[in-house]
Structures are given as structure tokens and as C-alpha cells.
Amino acid sequence: GINAEYGSPRTINLTMSNKRLSLKERVRNRLSGVKSASYTHQSSGDLEALNEENRGLAEVEAHKPVIERETPHYFKCKDVKANVMRTVKMTIRGITVLEEGTDNVVGHYNFRQIPDFHVGDKRENFYFTFDGAQGREKHEFRTKDALNMIGTATAFVDKLVAQARKAGEAAAAKPELDYAHPESWSVDDVATWLTSKGLKAGFVKAFVSNDVDGSALSEVDNDDLAGMGIKKEENQRKLLKSIRKLFREARPKTTAL
């Protein structure tokens, strides 16, 4: 959860979110009056999306532009422990620390293994803990961008939580079929699977009209799809990719002796 020690009370003007402030300005406005703040990501498998109520000071809406693009964000910082300048790179995969001015990786820290990250009392330090193979580590960086960093890190964690939730929902919606033997599917089974993949009803009917069962599905190609009305190359590519994946994952796994 969020632990925060407040200074003088301050009323947050919610209408500010309508103005085109930079991410750094939004975070600074949101955390104004806070002496210290920390955000803890619970990695217990809880897929409930973080929101303003359970995350407290870290604002959700302000950081959406960051996570929509999923582009890397870079921050120049001083590694407090090593007493050297570093470049901290944040992506959806986590935090990567680079030697300043190079692409040499000092360390990579997956967000799923970071239980918490914080902003220091003077808002000039960003630090996080990491559950690595050698136990729990602490990494601290001195930077004027500390508020921007915690906002960006929080936004990417939100994205991961949302992706996990979406994957869980997709798995729950997966129709009950014999995925180990798709070649034995009936025409109705194929239609059910195609519908679950989002294929339009008219195209699904075309598969049914052509008596495409599991065995026939494994041999479908671009010409077959075009003949059933799916003529756009991009749509053909996506559907064929799903079909190939279906049969590839159904193959029994073998181990070399």
C-alpha cells in the first residue's frame, strides 16, 4: 500500500487533470505537500487493477499516456551506493540500469520482482527493492526526476496488472474443447473455436458451409480463406497464425534421449 507522511494540508484541484501538464508537473502537483511517499506492489497473484483509492498518492489518470505507448523512458541519476552516474531505463519489462552514455547493462530488475519503490524525504531520491537470486536488494538513485520516476514506474506496473487481468479473463472465456487433439474436432467445434477468436459470424458460417472440421482446418491456406470471403491479407495472416499455433501447441512434447 501507500505509506505517506503529510506536511501541511493541501487541497488538490481535480480540474487540473483537464490541462495539458507534463507528466512531471502532474506528479509534482499530486504529491505537493508530501514529505515522503512509497508505493508497494503486492505480487501475491492478485489481479485486481490498482486504482486511486487503493494506491493513494500515485495518480492513475496522469500516467496513462506513459503506458499507452510502452516506449522506453530514460532518467539520468547518480547511483548512491556506487557513487557514479547511471542511466535508468524503464519499460514494461522493468528497470534497466545502464552505464552512463553507453548501452552496457549494469543490472535489469523485472517489475514482477520489485515489491516496492519509493521517493525519499527530500524528493530527490528514487529507490526500490528487488527480490533477486541473492535475496532482497536495495537500489537508490539521486535525481531531481524522482517524482517522474515513481510515476512512470507505477504506470508500467498498472499496465502489467491490466495485462494479467486481461489474460485471466481470456483464459476464463476459452471454450471447452479438446485442445490436445484439434484434428478430431467436428465442424461445430471449429465454428466454436473460430467464434472465440473473434472471427465475424458471416465468415464462421462460410467455414460451416464448407464442412471445415478439425482435419480440414489444419490444411487451410490463403486461397481457402479467400474463397470463403476472407480476402484481406492482414486478416488471412492473423487467422492462419492462430490456426498454426493451435496445432503446434497440440503436438506432444518430446525429449531427446
N, C-alpha and C positions, 0 to 999 in steps of 0.2 A: 504494500500500500504506500501511500504518500505520507512522509513524515515532514512536517514543516513547522518552523518556528517563526512566528509572525512578529514584525516590528509594529509600527503604528498602523491602526486600521485604515484600510483604503477601499473605496467603493470602485468596483470595476464597471466601466461603461460598456455594456454589451453591444451598443450600437457601433462600437469601434470596429467590429468584425466586418462591417459593410465597406469600410475604407480600404484602399489598396495599400496597406502597410506591408513592409517586407517581413519575412519570417522572423528575423531577428528583432524587429520592432514589436511585433505581436507578442513574442515570448517575453520580451522585456516588460511590456505593459502588463502582461498577465502575472508576472512574478514580482512586479514592483511592490516594495514593502516587505518582501520576504528575506529574512536573514540567511536561511538555508533551506534547501528542499531536496528531497530524494524520491526517486521513483523505483519501485520494486516490481519486477516482472515475475509472477508466480509460474513456474514451469512444471506444474503438477498435472498437466494434461487438460486443464480447464480451458474449454474453447470459447467461453463467453467473451464477447467483444468488450474491450476496455472502453469506458465512456467517461464523461466529465465527472459524473458522480463518484465512481469508484477510483478514479485516478487523481481527483483533486486538482492540483495546480497545473498539471500538464494539459494544455488545451488541445482538444481533438480537432476542431474545425480549422484552427490556424495552420495545421501541418498537413492538411490533405494535399495541397499542391506538391509537397515533397514526395509523397509516396505514390502519387498517380504516375509520375514519370519513371520512378525507380532508377534514376540516374545517380551515379556516384556523387557524393558530396565530400569536399576536401577541407581540412582545417589545419592551419599551421599552429603547432603547440610545442611547448617545452616539456619533455618527459622529466617529471620531477625526480624520480629515482635515479635515472641515468644521467640527468643534468645535461641533456643535449636536445637540440631542436629536432622535432619529428613532423611528419605529415600524417594526419589521421584521416583515413578514408572510410566513409560509411556507405554501405549499400544494403540491399535487402538481406544479404547473406551475413552481415555482421560488421565488425570493426576491424580494419586492417591498418596496422601501424607501419609506416614506411620510413626509410632513411630520408632525410630532407634532401629534396632536389633529385631523387633517384626513384626507381621502381623497386628497389631492394626491400623485401618484406622482412620486418623485424618480428612481427607476430600477427596472427589472424585470430579473431575471437568471435565465434558464432553467437548470434543473439540468443539462441536457444540455450546456451551455456552461460549466459550472463544473468545472474539472479537480480542484480540491481545496478543502477548508475545514479550519480549524484552531482549536484552543483554545490561547491563549497561556500562557506560563510560569506566571503567577500565577492562571490560570484565571478571569481577569476580562475577557478579550478573546476575541471570536469574529471570525475573519476568513476571507475566501475570495478566490480569484482567479477572474476571468471572462474568457473569450475572446470579446471583442466585436468590432465592426466596426473599432474604432480600435486593436485589439491587445489584449494582456493587461492587465487592470486589477486592482488590489488594493483591497478594501473591508474596513475594520476597524471594529469596534464594541466599545465598552467597556460591559460589563454583568455583573451578578452571575449572570445566567442563561446564561453562556457554555456550561456543560456541557449544559444543557437544549437550547440552540440546536443544538449539534453533534449531539446525539442525535436531535432532530427532523429536521434536515436529512438525516442518514444514513438515517432511517426512510423518508423520502419517496424518496430515491434507490433504496433497496431496492424500493419499490413500483414505480418506473419500470422497474427491471431485470426484475421479475417480470412486469409487463405486456408488456414487449418479448418476453420468453421465451414467454409465452402466445400472443402474436400470431404468433410464428415457428412455434410448434407447430401453430396453427390453419391457417396457410398450407401447412404441410407435409402436413396431413391433408386438404386440399382435393381433392375428386375431379377426375379428368381429364375435363373436359367442354369443349365449345365455348362458352365464356362470351361470345364475341363475337356468337353467334347463338343465344340460348336459345329463340327462337321455332321453331327447327328441331329441338329436342330430341324424342326419342322418349318414349313412356310410361315406359320403363325408365330413361332419362336423368333424367326428372323425379323418379322414385322415388329414384334415387341421390342427387340433389341434396337432396330433402326429408329423407332419412335423415341426410345430412351436416349439416343444420341442426338436428338433434336431434328431429325430429318422431317421435312414437311409431309403432311398426310397424303398429298397427291403423289409424291414420289414413293412413299411407302406402299400405296395401292398399286403402283406400277410394278414393284417387286412381287407383290402378291399375285397380280395378274400374270406375271411371267413365271409363276411357280418356283421362285428362288428359295430353295431350302438351304440348310447349312452347308451341304456339299457344294451346291452351285455358288453359294456366297463366296467360298474360298477361291473360286476361279474368276470372279467378276473382274473386268478390266475397264479401261476408259471407254472403249467402244460400247460395251454393255451399258454403262451408265448413261452415255449419250443417247442410246437407243431407248432408254427409259425416261428421257426428258431432262436428265441432269447434264447439261451441256457446258456450263461454266467450268473452265479448267481448275480454278481455285476450289470450287465445291467438289469436283471429282477428286482432287488431290487430298483434301481433308477426309473425305469418306473412305477412300482407298487406304489411307494411312490408318484409320480406325479399324478397318477390316483386317489389314495385315497385323496390326498389334493384337487384335483379338485372337487370331490363330497362332501367332508367335508365342503369346503367353500361355496358350493352352498346351503347347508341346511339353512333354515330360522333361524335367531337368536331368541331364546325365552327368556323371562324374568320371573323369578319366582314371583308369586304373594304373 
